[in-house]
């Protein structure tokens, strides 16, 4: 059975001065987070979120789950994983686009050596469902550090 999730946005005004509010319609975990063009295009717009920040959260959490699974299947489940996804939204010819999602992970993985951890990190980057959705349109990278 397919898992279906929904988010809902209301928007008022034009793009440069308007704003919207996004809510997690399925879970209700977050409600009425403010989104705006300024948050997307200015370096410091505290108190608001953006589609790219939400995408980064999605990619980081998906990747953590995928890496945990890959490591577990190899017989070396992680003690802990600390993942950051950095999504870049940039001006390109003809407009704007999400140009990259760079994953960074620090992991404590008892029993795994450096080569195994690096291979698992790359496999997880290539197989996580959010990576699969972005593949071919967004540059994807993963930097993995195994902590001893």
TIRO-2110 file (N, C-alpha, C; in Angstrom, 1 decimal):
// TIRO-2110
0.8, -1.2, 0.0, N, 1, A
0.0, 0.0, 0.0, CA, 1, A
0.9, 1.2, 0.0, C, 1, A
0.6, 2.2, -0.8, N, 2, A
1.3, 3.4, -0.9, CA, 2, A
1.1, 4.3, 0.2, C, 2, A
2.1, 5.0, 0.7, N, 3, A
2.0, 6.0, 1.7, CA, 3, A
1.8, 7.4, 1.1, C, 3, A
0.7, 8.1, 1.4, N, 4, A
0.4, 9.3, 0.8, CA, 4, A
0.5, 10.4, 1.8, C, 4, A
1.2, 11.5, 1.6, N, 5, A
1.4, 12.6, 2.5, CA, 5, A
1.0, 13.9, 1.9, C, 5, A
0.5, 14.8, 2.7, N, 6, A
0.0, 16.1, 2.1, CA, 6, A
0.6, 17.2, 2.9, C, 6, A
0.9, 18.3, 2.2, N, 7, A
1.2, 19.6, 2.9, CA, 7, A
0.2, 20.6, 2.2, C, 7, A
-0.1, 21.7, 2.9, N, 8, A
-1.0, 22.6, 2.4, CA, 8, A
-0.4, 24.0, 2.5, C, 8, A
-0.6, 24.9, 1.5, N, 9, A
-0.1, 26.2, 1.5, CA, 9, A
-1.2, 27.2, 1.1, C, 9, A
-1.2, 28.3, 1.8, N, 10, A
-2.1, 29.4, 1.4, CA, 10, A
-1.1, 30.6, 1.1, C, 10, A
-1.4, 31.3, 0.0, N, 11, A
-0.5, 32.4, -0.4, CA, 11, A
-1.4, 33.7, -0.7, C, 11, A
-0.8, 34.8, -0.3, N, 12, A
-1.4, 36.1, -0.5, CA, 12, A
-0.4, 37.0, -1.2, C, 12, A
-0.8, 37.7, -2.2, N, 13, A
0.0, 38.8, -2.8, CA, 13, A
0.8, 38.3, -3.9, C, 13, A
1.6, 39.2, -4.5, N, 14, A
2.5, 38.9, -5.6, CA, 14, A
3.8, 38.2, -5.1, C, 14, A
4.6, 37.8, -6.0, N, 15, A
5.8, 37.0, -5.5, CA, 15, A
6.8, 37.9, -4.7, C, 15, A
7.2, 39.1, -5.1, N, 16, A
8.2, 39.8, -4.3, CA, 16, A
7.7, 40.2, -2.9, C, 16, A
6.5, 40.6, -2.8, N, 17, A
6.0, 41.1, -1.5, CA, 17, A
5.0, 40.2, -0.8, C, 17, A
4.6, 39.2, -1.4, N, 18, A
3.6, 38.3, -0.8, CA, 18, A
4.2, 37.3, 0.2, C, 18, A
3.3, 36.6, 0.8, N, 19, A
3.8, 35.6, 1.7, CA, 19, A
2.7, 34.5, 1.8, C, 19, A
3.2, 33.3, 2.3, N, 20, A
2.3, 32.2, 2.4, CA, 20, A
2.5, 31.5, 3.8, C, 20, A
1.7, 30.5, 4.0, N, 21, A
1.8, 29.7, 5.2, CA, 21, A
1.7, 28.2, 4.8, C, 21, A
2.6, 27.4, 5.2, N, 22, A
2.6, 26.0, 4.9, CA, 22, A
2.4, 25.2, 6.2, C, 22, A
1.6, 24.1, 6.0, N, 23, A
1.3, 23.2, 7.1, CA, 23, A
1.4, 21.8, 6.7, C, 23, A
1.8, 20.9, 7.6, N, 24, A
1.8, 19.5, 7.4, CA, 24, A
0.4, 19.0, 7.5, C, 24, A
-0.3, 18.8, 6.4, N, 25, A
-1.7, 18.4, 6.5, CA, 25, A
-1.9, 17.0, 7.0, C, 25, A
-1.0, 16.1, 6.7, N, 26, A
-1.2, 14.7, 7.1, CA, 26, A
-1.0, 14.5, 8.6, C, 26, A
0.2, 15.0, 9.0, N, 27, A
0.6, 14.7, 10.4, CA, 27, A
0.2, 15.8, 11.4, C, 27, A
0.1, 17.0, 10.9, N, 28, A
-0.2, 18.2, 11.8, CA, 28, A
1.0, 18.6, 12.6, C, 28, A
2.2, 18.0, 12.3, N, 29, A
3.4, 18.3, 13.1, CA, 29, A
3.8, 19.8, 13.0, C, 29, A
3.6, 20.4, 11.9, N, 30, A
3.9, 21.8, 11.9, CA, 30, A
2.7, 22.5, 11.2, C, 30, A
2.4, 23.7, 11.7, N, 31, A
1.3, 24.5, 11.1, CA, 31, A
1.7, 25.9, 10.9, C, 31, A
1.2, 26.5, 9.8, N, 32, A
1.3, 27.9, 9.5, CA, 32, A
2.8, 28.4, 9.6, C, 32, A
3.7, 27.6, 9.0, N, 33, A
5.1, 28.2, 8.9, CA, 33, A
5.1, 29.2, 7.8, C, 33, A
5.6, 30.4, 8.0, N, 34, A
5.6, 31.4, 7.0, CA, 34, A
6.6, 31.1, 5.9, C, 34, A
6.2, 31.3, 4.7, N, 35, A
7.1, 31.2, 3.5, CA, 35, A
7.0, 32.4, 2.7, C, 35, A
8.1, 32.8, 2.1, N, 36, A
8.1, 34.1, 1.3, CA, 36, A
9.2, 34.0, 0.3, C, 36, A
9.1, 34.9, -0.7, N, 37, A
10.2, 35.0, -1.7, CA, 37, A
11.5, 35.5, -1.0, C, 37, A
11.3, 36.4, -0.1, N, 38, A
12.5, 37.0, 0.7, CA, 38, A
13.2, 35.8, 1.4, C, 38, A
12.5, 34.9, 2.0, N, 39, A
13.2, 33.8, 2.7, CA, 39, A
14.0, 32.9, 1.7, C, 39, A
13.5, 32.8, 0.5, N, 40, A
14.2, 32.0, -0.5, CA, 40, A
15.4, 32.7, -1.1, C, 40, A
15.3, 34.0, -1.2, N, 41, A
16.3, 34.8, -2.0, CA, 41, A
17.3, 35.6, -1.2, C, 41, A
17.0, 35.9, 0.1, N, 42, A
17.8, 36.7, 0.9, CA, 42, A
18.6, 35.8, 2.0, C, 42, A
19.8, 36.2, 2.3, N, 43, A
20.6, 35.4, 3.2, CA, 43, A
20.0, 35.3, 4.6, C, 43, A
19.4, 36.3, 5.1, N, 44, A
19.0, 36.3, 6.4, CA, 44, A
17.5, 36.8, 6.5, C, 44, A
16.6, 35.8, 6.6, N, 45, A
15.2, 36.1, 6.8, CA, 45, A
14.7, 35.2, 7.9, C, 45, A
15.1, 35.5, 9.1, N, 46, A
14.8, 34.7, 10.3, CA, 46, A
13.3, 34.6, 10.5, C, 46, A
12.8, 33.5, 11.1, N, 47, A
11.4, 33.3, 11.4, CA, 47, A
10.6, 32.8, 10.3, C, 47, A
11.1, 32.5, 9.2, N, 48, A
10.4, 32.0, 8.0, CA, 48, A
11.1, 30.8, 7.5, C, 48, A
10.5, 30.0, 6.7, N, 49, A
11.1, 28.9, 6.1, CA, 49, A
11.0, 29.0, 4.5, C, 49, A
11.5, 28.1, 3.8, N, 50, A
11.4, 28.1, 2.4, CA, 50, A
11.3, 26.7, 1.9, C, 50, A
10.8, 26.5, 0.6, N, 51, A
10.8, 25.2, 0.0, CA, 51, A
12.1, 24.5, 0.1, C, 51, A
13.2, 25.2, -0.1, N, 52, A
14.5, 24.6, -0.1, CA, 52, A
14.9, 24.1, 1.3, C, 52, A
14.6, 24.9, 2.3, N, 53, A
14.9, 24.4, 3.7, CA, 53, A
14.1, 23.1, 4.0, C, 53, A
12.8, 23.1, 3.5, N, 54, A
12.0, 21.9, 3.8, CA, 54, A
12.5, 20.7, 2.9, C, 54, A
13.0, 21.0, 1.7, N, 55, A
13.6, 20.0, 0.9, CA, 55, A
14.9, 19.4, 1.6, C, 55, A
15.7, 20.4, 2.2, N, 56, A
16.9, 19.9, 2.9, CA, 56, A
16.6, 19.0, 4.1, C, 56, A
15.5, 19.4, 4.8, N, 57, A
15.1, 18.6, 5.9, CA, 57, A
14.6, 17.2, 5.4, C, 57, A
13.9, 17.2, 4.3, N, 58, A
13.4, 15.9, 3.8, CA, 58, A
14.6, 15.0, 3.3, C, 58, A
15.6, 15.7, 2.6, N, 59, A
16.7, 14.9, 2.1, CA, 59, A
17.6, 14.4, 3.2, C, 59, A
17.9, 15.2, 4.2, N, 60, A
18.7, 14.8, 5.4, CA, 60, A
18.0, 13.6, 6.1, C, 60, A
16.7, 13.7, 6.4, N, 61, A
16.1, 12.6, 7.1, CA, 61, A
16.0, 11.3, 6.3, C, 61, A
15.7, 11.5, 5.0, N, 62, A
15.6, 10.3, 4.1, CA, 62, A
17.0, 9.6, 4.0, C, 62, A
18.0, 10.4, 3.9, N, 63, A
19.4, 9.9, 3.7, CA, 63, A
19.8, 9.2, 5.0, C, 63, A
19.5, 9.7, 6.2, N, 64, A
19.8, 9.1, 7.5, CA, 64, A
19.2, 7.7, 7.5, C, 64, A
17.9, 7.6, 7.2, N, 65, A
17.2, 6.3, 7.2, CA, 65, A
17.8, 5.4, 6.2, C, 65, A
18.1, 5.8, 5.0, N, 66, A
18.7, 5.0, 4.0, CA, 66, A
20.1, 4.5, 4.4, C, 66, A
20.9, 5.3, 5.0, N, 67, A
22.2, 4.9, 5.4, CA, 67, A
22.1, 4.0, 6.6, C, 67, A
21.2, 4.2, 7.5, N, 68, A
21.0, 3.3, 8.6, CA, 68, A
20.7, 1.9, 8.1, C, 68, A
19.8, 1.8, 7.1, N, 69, A
19.4, 0.6, 6.5, CA, 69, A
20.6, -0.1, 5.8, C, 69, A
21.3, 0.6, 5.0, N, 70, A
22.5, 0.0, 4.3, CA, 70, A
23.5, -0.5, 5.3, C, 70, A
23.8, 0.2, 6.3, N, 71, A
24.7, -0.2, 7.3, CA, 71, A
24.2, -1.4, 8.1, C, 71, A
22.9, -1.4, 8.4, N, 72, A
22.3, -2.5, 9.1, CA, 72, A
22.3, -3.8, 8.3, C, 72, A
22.0, -3.7, 7.0, N, 73, A
22.0, -4.9, 6.1, CA, 73, A
23.4, -5.4, 6.0, C, 73, A
24.5, -4.6, 6.2, N, 74, A
25.9, -5.0, 6.1, CA, 74, A
26.3, -5.6, 7.4, C, 74, A
25.5, -5.6, 8.4, N, 75, A
25.8, -6.2, 9.7, CA, 75, A
26.5, -5.2, 10.6, C, 75, A
26.5, -3.9, 10.3, N, 76, A
27.1, -2.9, 11.1, CA, 76, A
26.1, -1.7, 11.3, C, 76, A
25.1, -2.0, 12.1, N, 77, A
24.1, -0.9, 12.3, CA, 77, A
24.8, 0.3, 13.0, C, 77, A
24.4, 1.5, 12.7, N, 78, A
25.0, 2.7, 13.3, CA, 78, A
24.7, 2.8, 14.7, C, 78, A
25.6, 3.3, 15.5, N, 79, A
25.3, 3.8, 16.9, CA, 79, A
24.6, 5.1, 16.8, C, 79, A
25.1, 6.0, 15.9, N, 80, A
24.5, 7.3, 15.6, CA, 80, A
25.0, 7.9, 14.3, C, 80, A
24.1, 8.6, 13.7, N, 81, A
24.4, 9.3, 12.5, CA, 81, A
23.9, 10.8, 12.6, C, 81, A
24.8, 11.7, 12.2, N, 82, A
24.4, 13.1, 12.3, CA, 82, A
24.5, 13.7, 10.9, C, 82, A
23.4, 14.0, 10.3, N, 83, A
23.3, 14.3, 8.9, CA, 83, A
22.9, 15.8, 8.7, C, 83, A
23.5, 16.5, 7.8, N, 84, A
23.1, 17.8, 7.3, CA, 84, A
23.0, 17.8, 5.8, C, 84, A
21.9, 18.3, 5.3, N, 85, A
21.8, 18.5, 3.9, CA, 85, A
21.8, 20.0, 3.6, C, 85, A
22.6, 20.4, 2.6, N, 86, A
22.7, 21.8, 2.2, CA, 86, A
22.1, 21.9, 0.8, C, 86, A
21.0, 22.5, 0.7, N, 87, A
20.3, 22.7, -0.6, CA, 87, A
20.6, 24.1, -1.1, C, 87, A
21.1, 24.2, -2.3, N, 88, A
21.4, 25.5, -3.0, CA, 88, A
20.3, 25.9, -4.0, C, 88, A
19.8, 27.0, -3.8, N, 89, A
18.8, 27.7, -4.7, CA, 89, A
19.5, 28.8, -5.3, C, 89, A
19.6, 28.8, -6.7, N, 90, A
20.5, 29.8, -7.3, CA, 90, A
19.8, 30.3, -8.6, C, 90, A
20.3, 31.5, -9.0, N, 91, A
19.8, 32.1, -10.3, CA, 91, A
20.6, 31.3, -11.4, C, 91, A
19.8, 30.9, -12.4, N, 92, A
20.4, 30.2, -13.5, CA, 92, A
19.8, 30.9, -14.8, C, 92, A
20.3, 30.6, -15.9, N, 93, A
19.8, 31.2, -17.1, CA, 93, A
18.3, 30.9, -17.2, C, 93, A
17.5, 31.9, -17.3, N, 94, A
16.1, 31.7, -17.5, CA, 94, A
15.3, 31.7, -16.1, C, 94, A
16.0, 31.9, -15.0, N, 95, A
15.3, 32.0, -13.7, CA, 95, A
16.1, 31.5, -12.6, C, 95, A
15.4, 30.7, -11.7, N, 96, A
16.0, 30.1, -10.5, CA, 96, A
15.8, 28.6, -10.5, C, 96, A
16.6, 27.9, -9.8, N, 97, A
16.4, 26.5, -9.6, CA, 97, A
17.2, 26.0, -8.4, C, 97, A
16.8, 24.8, -7.9, N, 98, A
17.6, 24.1, -6.9, CA, 98, A
18.7, 23.5, -7.7, C, 98, A
19.9, 23.9, -7.4, N, 99, A
21.0, 23.4, -8.2, CA, 99, A
21.8, 22.2, -7.6, C, 99, A
21.7, 22.1, -6.2, N, 100, A
22.4, 21.0, -5.6, CA, 100, A
21.9, 20.7, -4.2, C, 100, A
22.2, 19.5, -3.8, N, 101, A
21.9, 19.1, -2.4, CA, 101, A
23.1, 18.3, -2.0, C, 101, A
23.9, 18.9, -1.0, N, 102, A
25.1, 18.3, -0.5, CA, 102, A
24.8, 17.7, 0.9, C, 102, A
25.0, 16.4, 1.0, N, 103, A
24.8, 15.7, 2.2, CA, 103, A
26.2, 15.6, 3.0, C, 103, A
26.1, 15.8, 4.3, N, 104, A
27.3, 15.6, 5.1, CA, 104, A
26.8, 14.7, 6.3, C, 104, A
27.6, 13.6, 6.5, N, 105, A
27.2, 12.7, 7.6, CA, 105, A
28.5, 12.4, 8.5, C, 105, A
28.2, 12.5, 9.8, N, 106, A
29.2, 12.0, 10.7, CA, 106, A
28.6, 10.8, 11.4, C, 106, A
29.3, 9.7, 11.4, N, 107, A
28.7, 8.5, 11.9, CA, 107, A
29.6, 7.7, 12.9, C, 107, A
28.9, 7.2, 13.9, N, 108, A
29.6, 6.3, 14.9, CA, 108, A
29.0, 4.9, 14.5, C, 108, A
29.8, 4.0, 13.9, N, 109, A
29.4, 2.8, 13.4, CA, 109, A
30.3, 1.7, 13.9, C, 109, A
30.0, 1.1, 15.1, N, 110, A
30.8, 0.0, 15.6, CA, 110, A
31.0, -1.1, 14.6, C, 110, A
32.2, -1.6, 14.4, N, 111, A
32.5, -2.7, 13.5, CA, 111, A
32.7, -2.3, 12.1, C, 111, A
32.4, -1.1, 11.7, N, 112, A
32.6, -0.7, 10.3, CA, 112, A
34.0, 0.0, 10.1, C, 112, A
34.7, -0.3, 9.0, N, 113, A
35.9, 0.4, 8.7, CA, 113, A
35.6, 1.6, 7.8, C, 113, A
36.6, 2.4, 7.5, N, 114, A
36.4, 3.6, 6.7, CA, 114, A
35.9, 3.3, 5.3, C, 114, A
36.5, 2.3, 4.6, N, 115, A
36.0, 1.9, 3.3, CA, 115, A
34.6, 1.5, 3.3, C, 115, A
34.2, 0.7, 4.2, N, 116, A
32.8, 0.2, 4.3, CA, 116, A
31.8, 1.4, 4.5, C, 116, A
32.3, 2.3, 5.4, N, 117, A
31.4, 3.4, 5.7, CA, 117, A
31.2, 4.3, 4.5, C, 117, A
32.3, 4.6, 3.8, N, 118, A
32.3, 5.4, 2.6, CA, 118, A
31.4, 4.8, 1.5, C, 118, A
31.5, 3.4, 1.3, N, 119, A
30.7, 2.7, 0.3, CA, 119, A
29.2, 2.8, 0.7, C, 119, A
28.9, 2.6, 2.0, N, 120, A
27.5, 2.7, 2.5, CA, 120, A
27.0, 4.1, 2.3, C, 120, A
27.8, 5.1, 2.5, N, 121, A
27.3, 6.5, 2.4, CA, 121, A
27.0, 6.8, 0.9, C, 121, A
27.8, 6.3, 0.0, N, 122, A
27.5, 6.6, -1.4, CA, 122, A
26.3, 5.8, -1.9, C, 122, A
26.2, 4.5, -1.4, N, 123, A
25.0, 3.7, -1.8, CA, 123, A
23.7, 4.4, -1.3, C, 123, A
23.8, 4.9, 0.0, N, 124, A
22.6, 5.5, 0.6, CA, 124, A
22.2, 6.8, -0.2, C, 124, A
23.3, 7.6, -0.6, N, 125, A
23.0, 8.8, -1.4, CA, 125, A
22.3, 8.4, -2.7, C, 125, A
22.7, 7.3, -3.4, N, 126, A
22.2, 6.9, -4.7, CA, 126, A
20.8, 6.3, -4.6, C, 126, A
20.5, 5.7, -3.4, N, 127, A
19.2, 4.9, -3.3, CA, 127, A
18.1, 5.5, -2.4, C, 127, A
18.4, 6.6, -1.7, N, 128, A
17.4, 7.1, -0.8, CA, 128, A
16.3, 7.7, -1.7, C, 128, A
15.0, 7.5, -1.4, N, 129, A
13.9, 8.0, -2.3, CA, 129, A
14.0, 9.5, -2.6, C, 129, A
14.4, 10.3, -1.7, N, 130, A
14.5, 11.8, -2.1, CA, 130, A
15.6, 12.0, -3.1, C, 130, A
16.7, 11.3, -2.9, N, 131, A
17.8, 11.4, -3.9, CA, 131, A
17.3, 10.9, -5.3, C, 131, A
16.5, 9.8, -5.3, N, 132, A
16.0, 9.3, -6.5, CA, 132, A
15.1, 10.4, -7.2, C, 132, A
14.3, 11.1, -6.4, N, 133, A
13.4, 12.1, -7.0, CA, 133, A
14.2, 13.3, -7.6, C, 133, A
15.4, 13.6, -7.0, N, 134, A
16.2, 14.7, -7.4, CA, 134, A
17.2, 14.3, -8.6, C, 134, A
17.5, 13.1, -8.6, N, 135, A
18.5, 12.6, -9.5, CA, 135, A
18.3, 13.0, -11.0, C, 135, A
19.4, 13.5, -11.6, N, 136, A
19.3, 13.9, -13.0, CA, 136, A
18.9, 15.4, -13.2, C, 136, A
18.4, 16.0, -12.1, N, 137, A
18.0, 17.4, -12.2, CA, 137, A
18.8, 18.3, -11.2, C, 137, A
19.3, 17.7, -10.1, N, 138, A
20.0, 18.4, -9.0, CA, 138, A
21.3, 17.6, -8.8, C, 138, A
22.4, 18.4, -8.7, N, 139, A
23.7, 17.8, -8.3, CA, 139, A
23.7, 17.3, -6.9, C, 139, A
24.0, 16.0, -6.7, N, 140, A
24.0, 15.3, -5.4, CA, 140, A
25.4, 15.0, -5.0, C, 140, A
25.7, 15.2, -3.7, N, 141, A
27.0, 14.8, -3.2, CA, 141, A
26.8, 14.3, -1.8, C, 141, A
27.8, 13.5, -1.3, N, 142, A
27.8, 13.1, 0.0, CA, 142, A
29.2, 13.1, 0.6, C, 142, A
29.4, 13.7, 1.7, N, 143, A
30.7, 13.6, 2.4, CA, 143, A
30.5, 12.9, 3.7, C, 143, A
31.2, 11.8, 3.9, N, 144, A
31.0, 11.0, 5.1, CA, 144, A
32.3, 10.9, 6.0, C, 144, A
32.1, 11.1, 7.3, N, 145, A
33.2, 11.0, 8.2, CA, 145, A
32.8, 10.0, 9.3, C, 145, A
33.7, 9.0, 9.4, N, 146, A
33.5, 7.9, 10.4, CA, 146, A
34.2, 8.3, 11.6, C, 146, A
33.4, 8.4, 12.7, N, 147, A
34.0, 8.7, 14.0, CA, 147, A
34.4, 7.5, 14.7, C, 147, A
35.5, 7.6, 15.4, N, 148, A
36.0, 6.4, 16.1, CA, 148, A
35.8, 6.6, 17.6, C, 148, A
END
